[in-house]
Amino acid sequence: MHQPVMLKEILDWLQPRAGGIYFDGTVGDGGHSQAILERSGPDGRLIGLDRDEAAVAEAGARLLPFGDRAMLIQSHFREAPRIVVGMGISGLHGAVLDLGVSSRQLDSAARGFSFVLEGPLDMRMDRREPQTAADLVNRLPEPELARILFDFGEEHYARRIARAIVRRRERGPILTTLALVDVIRGAVPSAYLHGRLHCATRTFQALRIAVNRELEELGHSLKMLAGLLLRGGRLVVLSFHSLEDRIVKHTFRELGRGAETDFDVLTKRPIKPSADESADNPRARSAKLRVLERKVEPA
């Protein structure tokens, strides 16, 4: 079973306790949620959301021993205020967001997230959504494709790759992950094929972000989650690339600014995984953890 990233650090900052009500907005396979429920026993409760139907089912099986202490719903974390208030809950003692893609999603060829496995060019976290990565790749104009690759993937060769995609699709649609990888390989300089990152990493990241609108309203969602915290409650956010971390950093800084603010930023710099964890789990290497706390006493 996949080991959740920075689990010890998340628990240390979140400080789950008996009787608390906690929120996991990206429940994944339930690793963080399970640990929170264990720490908050015997009567702590957790509301877990995920866009991915398969994740909710897998986490549900994992958290079954906790009974009605675990409440899981297929939804995006931006829906947290509606869901929490709808449950008659007045506030949260803590909340956690792991903004990364789960290993289960990456390891499933059928989901289309992987650039090393043959599969449909999908990349939807919520398969109820109509738009796939194939739709973007085969329909968007070249300038818009290049913008997405540059803005969301920070891809140095965004224009070259976008141009190659448009030329290739003239011969027929690009429908699979490895077909897209072939296009990328043919578009970038040979030296780029042997760099630290796989040549398709940034393109696939950019398309995934665009398909799932991952950066859309992230700052607003963080503010809404912060507003649900009870006094002394903490919001812990784990991000995996600079675009997300920048939004988290700026949002937390904005919330913690001014003499009258109700929040403290507890991490002036992001917390990074230990060397041991980075060595044991390559997925953890790029992780950054930031924490916001609602002040125990009003400003």
Buried (B, 14 or more C-beta within 10 A) or exposed (E): EBEBBBBEBBBEBBBBEEEBBBBBBBBBBBBBBBBBBEBBBEEBBBBBBBBBEBBBEBBBEBBEEBEEBBBBEBBBBBBBEEBBEEEEBEBBBBBBBBBBBBBBBBEBBEBBBBBEBEBBBBBBBBEEEEBBBBBBBBEBEBEEBBBBBBBBBBBBBBBBBBBBBBEBBEEEBBBBBBBBBBBBBEBBEEEBEEEEEBBBBBBBBBBBBBBBBBBEEBBEBBBBBBBBBBEEBBBBBBBBBEBBBEBBBEBBEBBBEEEEEBBBBBBEEBBBBEEEBBEEBEBBBBBBBBBBBBBEEEE
